């Protein structure tokens, strides 16, 4: 026998045998990866990468319109002109004020009816009047009341203890003659804050 064949008998290559060390090594690598990931997750994230939180808005409320008080001018009409001869039809004018906030009441501090010259004809409140959340109030000028002239208006002053969505203030005009009727609305315009 040659030396080469003797050596091949004595030095046989080791056949890899399944060992418990191999799965244990894999488990250690997985555990190390998890520890690394968890450690990275615990690090603080720079503010520039954080998402901007959405503002908390109740349905139907626009945050840009939140206020604690305003003065609102609401134009109304005591009569309307119709036909070719400039005949006038007297109408009933109603002011409607609605608290559009779903959480906070508002307080009406003043409701004044002014004539076409800006002079106060009537004060509708003896003292503050509170409107609950989503509550409303109305103030009526009768059809035969023409003291306001052709261009009267209401001035509404309101305030709240916390920022609320802006109330809705509208003028509603109704009139009828014979079998025909007329109705229309006007919108209030914010002209200032509260005194």
C-alpha angles and dihedrals in degrees: 000000000000124000091246094060091046091052092049089054094049098041106048114169112255113251110222110250124202107261136189089230093069098060089041090055091050091050090050091052092050091048091050091051091049092048090050092049093047090047091052091048090055093056116101115259116227111253093240090066097048118100116251109250116240114244115256105249126168114226110279096017124114111204092210090065098053113128142161096215145350147174112236126196114209117187116213136172130228092192141009128212118233139172131024096292096058095248115174127225116203114225135191112247122207129185114212119194118187129187103223095185116107097205114027130055120228128215123223105218098179138006112184130177111212129189130233089278094053094253118139111252098174142001111216098194130065090188141347115314121203123218114201121224107299089003126137143200134199134205121193134208108197122236094248093049105101098160091113094062122212099322112034125157144187124239113206121191116189138167139183136202091237136019110290136176112272114272120240115244118184138167115223119196124194130178140156136194123183105318095337128088137189132203134167141153136225128205126232121242124212108238102170150329130277124288 
